[in-house]
Amino acid sequence: MRNLLNRFAKDESGATAIEYGLIAALIAVVIIGALLAIGPKLEQKFRDVENGLDGTAPGA
């Protein structure tokens, strides 16, 4: 039993998976933050394009 606990304490294979999970979470937070910062500007650009095309659409 003691041998099993010693092996469990020395096993680091799960630590790598946790590190990769933390890195992926950090990347996701950065992407979400960037999209929230850029979103309103991008939305306004699309509205400008839509308003510019309103008078030029066929059948309008």
ChimeraX commands (.cxc) that place a marker at each C-alpha (Angstrom):
marker #1 position 0.00,0.00,0.00 radius 0.5
marker #1 position 2.83,2.35,0.87 radius 0.5
marker #1 position 4.47,1.61,-2.49 radius 0.5
marker #1 position 1.24,2.52,-4.27 radius 0.5
marker #1 position 1.02,5.86,-2.45 radius 0.5
marker #1 position 4.65,6.67,-3.25 radius 0.5
marker #1 position 4.11,5.95,-6.96 radius 0.5
marker #1 position 0.96,8.08,-6.94 radius 0.5
marker #1 position 2.81,10.99,-5.30 radius 0.5
marker #1 position 5.63,10.83,-7.87 radius 0.5
marker #1 position 3.36,10.46,-10.93 radius 0.5
marker #1 position 3.34,13.71,-12.94 radius 0.5
marker #1 position 1.46,12.58,-16.05 radius 0.5
marker #1 position -1.75,14.34,-14.97 radius 0.5
marker #1 position 0.10,17.59,-14.34 radius 0.5
marker #1 position 0.87,17.97,-18.04 radius 0.5
marker #1 position -2.79,17.60,-18.97 radius 0.5
marker #1 position -3.74,20.22,-16.39 radius 0.5
marker #1 position -1.09,22.60,-17.74 radius 0.5
marker #1 position -2.39,22.19,-21.28 radius 0.5
marker #1 position -5.91,22.79,-20.01 radius 0.5
marker #1 position -4.84,26.00,-18.29 radius 0.5
marker #1 position -3.06,27.20,-21.43 radius 0.5
marker #1 position -6.16,26.48,-23.54 radius 0.5
marker #1 position -8.34,28.35,-21.03 radius 0.5
marker #1 position -5.99,31.34,-21.09 radius 0.5
marker #1 position -6.04,31.42,-24.89 radius 0.5
marker #1 position -9.84,31.27,-24.84 radius 0.5
marker #1 position -10.00,34.20,-22.40 radius 0.5
marker #1 position -7.69,36.25,-24.63 radius 0.5
marker #1 position -9.77,35.47,-27.74 radius 0.5
marker #1 position -13.03,36.36,-25.98 radius 0.5
marker #1 position -11.53,39.59,-24.69 radius 0.5
marker #1 position -10.31,40.54,-28.16 radius 0.5
marker #1 position -13.70,39.79,-29.72 radius 0.5
marker #1 position -15.48,41.85,-27.07 radius 0.5
marker #1 position -13.11,44.75,-27.72 radius 0.5
marker #1 position -13.34,44.56,-31.52 radius 0.5
marker #1 position -17.02,43.53,-31.75 radius 0.5
marker #1 position -18.69,46.96,-31.61 radius 0.5
marker #1 position -16.30,48.43,-34.20 radius 0.5
marker #1 position -16.81,45.47,-36.52 radius 0.5
marker #1 position -20.58,45.68,-36.09 radius 0.5
marker #1 position -20.50,49.37,-37.03 radius 0.5
marker #1 position -18.45,48.59,-40.15 radius 0.5
marker #1 position -21.02,46.03,-41.28 radius 0.5
marker #1 position -23.82,48.55,-40.65 radius 0.5
marker #1 position -21.95,51.15,-42.70 radius 0.5
marker #1 position -21.60,48.67,-45.56 radius 0.5
marker #1 position -25.28,47.71,-45.29 radius 0.5
marker #1 position -26.35,51.34,-45.34 radius 0.5
marker #1 position -24.09,51.99,-48.31 radius 0.5
marker #1 position -25.60,49.13,-50.25 radius 0.5
marker #1 position -29.24,49.96,-49.49 radius 0.5
marker #1 position -29.59,52.33,-52.42 radius 0.5
marker #1 position -27.63,50.20,-54.90 radius 0.5
marker #1 position -29.42,46.88,-54.52 radius 0.5
marker #1 position -31.31,45.70,-57.65 radius 0.5
marker #1 position -35.06,46.04,-57.31 radius 0.5
marker #1 position -34.77,48.55,-54.47 radius 0.5
marker link #1:1,2 radius 0.2
marker link #1:2,3 radius 0.2
marker link #1:3,4 radius 0.2
marker link #1:4,5 radius 0.2
marker link #1:5,6 radius 0.2
marker link #1:6,7 radius 0.2
marker link #1:7,8 radius 0.2
marker link #1:8,9 radius 0.2
marker link #1:9,10 radius 0.2
marker link #1:10,11 radius 0.2
marker link #1:11,12 radius 0.2
marker link #1:12,13 radius 0.2
marker link #1:13,14 radius 0.2
marker link #1:14,15 radius 0.2
marker link #1:15,16 radius 0.2
marker link #1:16,17 radius 0.2
marker link #1:17,18 radius 0.2
marker link #1:18,19 radius 0.2
marker link #1:19,20 radius 0.2
marker link #1:20,21 radius 0.2
marker link #1:21,22 radius 0.2
marker link #1:22,23 radius 0.2
marker link #1:23,24 radius 0.2
marker link #1:24,25 radius 0.2
marker link #1:25,26 radius 0.2
marker link #1:26,27 radius 0.2
marker link #1:27,28 radius 0.2
marker link #1:28,29 radius 0.2
marker link #1:29,30 radius 0.2
marker link #1:30,31 radius 0.2
marker link #1:31,32 radius 0.2
marker link #1:32,33 radius 0.2
marker link #1:33,34 radius 0.2
marker link #1:34,35 radius 0.2
marker link #1:35,36 radius 0.2
marker link #1:36,37 radius 0.2
marker link #1:37,38 radius 0.2
marker link #1:38,39 radius 0.2
marker link #1:39,40 radius 0.2
marker link #1:40,41 radius 0.2
marker link #1:41,42 radius 0.2
marker link #1:42,43 radius 0.2
marker link #1:43,44 radius 0.2
marker link #1:44,45 radius 0.2
marker link #1:45,46 radius 0.2
marker link #1:46,47 radius 0.2
marker link #1:47,48 radius 0.2
marker link #1:48,49 radius 0.2
marker link #1:49,50 radius 0.2
marker link #1:50,51 radius 0.2
marker link #1:51,52 radius 0.2
marker link #1:52,53 radius 0.2
marker link #1:53,54 radius 0.2
marker link #1:54,55 radius 0.2
marker link #1:55,56 radius 0.2
marker link #1:56,57 radius 0.2
marker link #1:57,58 radius 0.2
marker link #1:58,59 radius 0.2
marker link #1:59,60 radius 0.2
view
